[in-house]
């Protein structure tokens, strides 16, 4: 016998309805993930005057090394890479950047790594993984600078490619691929 407090009998969803709901939830999850990935890896607009301002910047070198002036890099193609020792994709791409630098420097290219990190951590890291391209310490100022250059998410790694005239040709948020470097080498 049924009372007023009893819930009505439940009707199980049909297999068709269950599949439809499962598909809708999965599609929504994929769309949300794709949207987040797009936002995370998207490159925004550069702040007004950021491209001109970068060339007046000076960054501390590692202990015992002179400060690095950005103006010294004007006149040749430059791959400017924002990275940190605590960033796994950054660390993973550094050997490839080093190979790119060694292969392309005879053609006028240079690579500059701006570490968004502490000098002590970078020095310890470079003892384990020596790099032949110049490294400067940008510290937390590097995050603000990368945002001005269009890194809207403020994530790492972030790379900016300049032509020999000091103009931005490409920007990439996220880990570089060998194909990126191959495409950029012809600048």
N, C-alpha and C positions, 0 to 999 in steps of 0.2 A: 504494500500500500504506500502511496506517495504522499509526502507532507509538503507544506509550503517552503520549508527550508531545504528540501532536496533540490539539487540542480537538475536542470532538464538533461535528458540523455544526450551525450555528445555524438555528433556524427563525424566520423573520420573523413578527412579530406580525400577526394578522389585521387588516384595516381596521376591523372593529368594535371589537376590543380597543384599537387605537390611538386611535380616537375617544373611547372610554370613558376611557382614561388621560389624554388631552388635556383632556377635560371635567372630570375629577376634579382635575387640577392647576390648571386655570383657576378652578374653583369654590373651591379652597383658597386661591388667591392673592387672589381677590375677598374672601373671608371674612376673611382676615388683614388686608387693607387696610381693610376696613370696621371691623374691631375696633380697629385702630390709630387710625383717624379718630375713632371713637366715644370712645376713651380720651383722645385729644388734645383733643377739643372738649367733653368731659364736664365738668360742674360738680359738684364734690363737696359734702360737708356743710361748713357753716361751723364754725369753731372755737368752742367755748363762749365766750360773751361778746364775740365779734368785732364783732357789730353795735353793741353798746353802746360798745365801746372806740374804734371809728372816730371817734366824735363828739368825743373828747378829743384827737385828733391835730392837730398843727400841722406844716405843711410849708413849707420855704423857698420864697419867690417867686423870680422871676428877679432879677438884679442891679438894684438900685434900686427894687424893688417890695417891699412888706411881706410878711411871712410870711402864709400862708393857714391860717386856723383852720377846721377842719371844722364846729365848732359854729355858725359863721355861716351855714351852708347848711341848717340844720335849720329846718323850718317851710315848706319849699317842695319840690316835686319836684326830684330831683337825678339826673343821669346822671353817674356817676363812671367815668371811662375811664382805664385803665392803658395806657400806650403808650410807644414809644421811637422815636427818629429812625432807628434802624437796622432797624426792623421794617417791611417793605413793606406788609403789610395794615393796619398802624396808620396809616402815612402816607397810604395810599389812602382810609381812612375819615374822616380829619380834615376835609376840606372839607364832607363830608356832615354831620358833627357840628356844624360851624360854622353851616351852614344851619339845622339843627334848632334850635340855640340862638337864632339870630336870629329864627326864626319862632315859637318857643315862649316866649321870655322875657317877653313881654307877658302871657302866661297864668300866669306865676309860675315857670316852669321855669328851671333853671340847669344848666350843664354844667361839670364840673371835670376837666381833664386832668392826671393824675398821671404825670409823665415818669419812667420807670424808666431814667434816663440821667444824663449829666453836664450840669451847668448850661451849660457852654460850648457843647456840641453842640446843646442845645435853643435857646440864644440864636441861634446861627448858622442853625439850621433855621427859626426863626420870622422871621428877616429875609427868607427866601425865600418863606415861606408864613405870612403874618400871620393870627392867629386872634383872634376877638373874645371868646371865652370864657376864663375864668381858667386859667392853667397854673401848676402847682407842681412842684417837684422832689422826687421820692420816692427817687431813687437806687436802690441795691440793696435798701434797706429796703422799697421798693415791691413787690418780688417776694414777700418774706415776708408783707407785708400782704395781697396779693392771694390768697396761699395760705390765709391765715386766713379770708378771705371766700369760700373754696370753689374757688379756682383750683388744683385738685389737680395739674395738669400744670405750673403755673408759667409758662405761655405768655402771649404777647401777640398781639393786644390782648385785654383782659378788661374787661368793663363790668358795672357794678352800678347798678340803678335803685332809688332810694329814693322812697317816697311823702312827702307833706308832714309826716308824723309821724315820719320817720326810720327807717321800717321797710323792709327789703329786699323789693321786689316781683318783681324779675327779675334774673337774672345770666346773662351770656353770655360764653363763651370763644370767641374767634375774631372775625373781621371782622363788623361790623354790616352789616345790609342796610337799605335804605330801609323795607321792610315792618316790621322790628323797631321802628324809630323811629315809624312811623305807629301801630303797635299800642300803644306805650308813651305816646304823646302824650295819650291820654285819661285818664291817671291823675289 
